[in-house]
Amino acid sequence: MTWFVACFTFLLTALLVSVVWLVFYSRVRKHAAASNQRIQALEDQLIETRADMEHHRDLVFDAMAEGVMLCGLSGRVVFMNRAIHRIFGIPGNVPANTTLLEALEIARSR
């Protein structure tokens, strides 16, 4: 009889641990899915905000009569306003990530 009680207790404990684990695991998965959705929403909002900021930057700089050029840390041109294109004769279809010297070469060759 003692052997039967020990086996029954062991099986009951294993079943209880399994149920607790499944409940805990399902809650963790739900929380992780909700967190991933919030992260994705924040990433989408960041992309939209960055695009809006770049659009407003372009509007402000393009309205200026002075030439403005923004370069990244690598020395590649990130933005040139219309005045820079007009002053140096750089065409508007200069490929992205060119250096100023490459843009001037393109302007000189056309």
C-alpha positions, 0 to 999 in steps of 0.5 A, spaced: 500 500 500 505 504 501 508 503 494 501 505 491 501 511 495 508 513 493 507 512 486 500 516 486 503 522 490 509 522 485 504 522 479 500 527 482 506 532 483 508 531 476 501 533 474 501 539 478 508 541 476 506 540 469 499 544 469 503 550 473 508 550 468 503 550 462 500 556 465 506 560 467 509 558 460 502 561 456 502 567 460 509 568 458 508 567 451 502 572 451 506 577 455 512 576 450 507 577 444 504 583 447 511 586 448 513 584 441 507 588 438 508 594 442 516 594 440 513 593 432 508 599 433 514 604 436 519 602 431 513 604 426 512 610 429 519 612 429 520 610 422 514 615 420 517 620 425 524 620 422 521 621 415 517 627 417 523 630 420 527 629 414 521 632 410 521 638 414 528 639 414 528 638 406 522 643 406 526 648 410 533 647 407 530 648 400 527 654 401 534 657 403 538 661 398 544 659 401 547 653 399 546 647 404 550 640 404 549 635 410 554 630 410 555 624 414 561 622 419 563 618 413 564 624 408 558 622 404 553 627 402 546 626 406 543 632 403 544 638 398 539 643 398 537 646 391 541 652 392 547 647 392 545 644 386 544 651 382 551 654 385 555 648 383 551 645 377 550 639 380 544 635 377 538 633 381 539 626 380 546 625 383 546 618 386 545 617 394 551 616 398 556 620 394 562 625 396 562 632 394 567 631 390 564 625 386 558 630 385 562 635 382 565 630 378 558 628 375 556 636 374 563 637 371 562 631 366 555 633 364 
